[in-house]
Amino acid sequence: MIPYGRQNVDQSDCDAVLEVLRSDFLTQGPMVPRFEQALAARVSAAHAVAVNSATSALHLACLALELGPGDRLWTVPNTFVASANCARYCGAEVDFVDIDPQTYNLSTSALASKLQEAERSGSLPKVLVAVHFAGQSCDMAAVRALTRSYGIRIIEDASHAVGGRYQGSEVGGCAHSDITVFSFHPVKIITTGEGGMALTNDARLASRMRRLRSHGITRDVDEMERRGEGAWYYEQVDLGFNYRMTDLQAALGLSQYRRLDEFLARRREIARRYQELLADVPLILPFQRPDTESAFHLYVVQIDPTRTSTSRAVVFARMRKAGVGVNVHYVPVHMQPYYVRRGFRVGQYPEAEKYYSRAITVPIHPLLSSSELDHVAAALRQALD
Ligand SMILES: *Cc1c(COP(=O)(O)O)cnc(C)c1O
């Protein structure tokens, strides 16, 4: 089965990890700050905090922004559940904004009207999580412009978009947000096995996240209530967690980071090739805004109901039978039983639901060979015949 995504780990990555295994520090050594500095420099963010997953990074981002009981967080239904769950960890409520039918990202017109409604009913959110679906940035300038006057804080969930660009800048620079989150899960653009990172230009947010990642403990005398009682002294000033990334993971991440441009080039080449090969197949291919450069974490096509009567379920089954590990991203989060129990219902976000009923994710990753790519395209053509 050709997987829809997979990691690309080579000898240089293995060597980097082995070197740490033989060194003095398996965790809390020099590799984590090195990895943080490399990514922060690339995306022009002032601070980076590496953690053990993007889910942890989202949780810390919400805590740093002081999201708590009585507050609301908004995100989109077309995302992985973690983009919404981070609010629930903090005791806050979740609400959703529907997606744009072209980009499958947050719809700025849906956001504008929901904000007006929320202002009238006194239910404005404290935090908005904008998800860069499939690796293409949301229209962040518009999102910021719409939310600024309400004082809404913005988290970019860029789990799909490491290496993506928006209006000439790297995703992660937080030009229109407070915090950006990356994921290094093996199916994502670069991997640390499990891992994530929060980037910000705000020193206070960075130091809060850094402290919360490690039990709420500080060794910085400026953050202490009682001054140093000696060189051994540390203080727990918050209730934090152990969300640390290990040095083994950071070494893998740093090595993968050196290969990022090679990965992005191959992903973008595969996307271009699909676009050529599938142009006359009854599919809606991914639309790209001219001011974005997607990292192409996912390649999602929609079955075009105006040109074929074949259902998504039939295409999906035929593709799996042809040895292609197709997938579907995402079951809308508001339709998950956990969120249905919290009062959401089918029919509430029609664009996300319509998209979901027609979407199919086809393989895209740097190790996908040209002959595998041709096989996927031919199988799709046949499945829709
Ligand atoms: C993968 C993913 C996450 C969670 O990432 P982990 O590193 O696995 O915790 C969050 N949001 C989105 C959109 C994702 O795709």
The ligand as an SDF file (V2000), in Angstrom:
LIG
                    3D

 15 15  0  0  0  0  0  0  0  0999 V2000
   -0.9420   16.7200   13.5480 C   0  0  0  0  0  0  0  0  0  0  0  0
   -1.7640   17.8800   13.9690 C   0  0  0  0  0  0  0  0  0  0  0  0
   -1.8280   18.3230   15.2990 C   0  0  0  0  0  0  0  0  0  0  0  0
   -1.2270   17.5610   16.4320 C   0  0  0  0  0  0  0  0  0  0  0  0
    0.1080   17.3100   16.2610 O   0  0  0  0  0  0  0  0  0  0  0  0
    0.8700   16.3240   17.2500 P   0  0  0  0  0  0  0  0  0  0  0  0
    2.3010   16.7490   17.0850 O   0  0  0  0  0  0  0  0  0  0  0  0
    0.6110   14.9420   16.7680 O   0  0  0  0  0  0  0  0  0  0  0  0
    0.3680   16.5590   18.6260 O   0  0  0  0  0  0  0  0  0  0  0  0
   -2.5390   19.4710   15.5840 C   0  0  0  0  0  0  0  0  0  0  0  0
   -3.1790   20.1440   14.6240 N   0  0  0  0  0  0  0  0  0  0  0  0
   -3.1610   19.7400   13.3370 C   0  0  0  0  0  0  0  0  0  0  0  0
   -3.8790   20.5560   12.3060 C   0  0  0  0  0  0  0  0  0  0  0  0
   -2.4720   18.5910   12.9830 C   0  0  0  0  0  0  0  0  0  0  0  0
   -2.4840   18.1620   11.7160 O   0  0  0  0  0  0  0  0  0  0  0  0
  1  2  1  0
  2  3  1  0
  2 14  2  0
  3  4  1  0
  3 10  2  0
  4  5  1  0
  5  6  1  0
  6  7  2  0
  6  8  1  0
  6  9  1  0
 10 11  1  0
 11 12  2  0
 12 13  1  0
 12 14  1  0
 14 15  1  0
M  END
$$$$
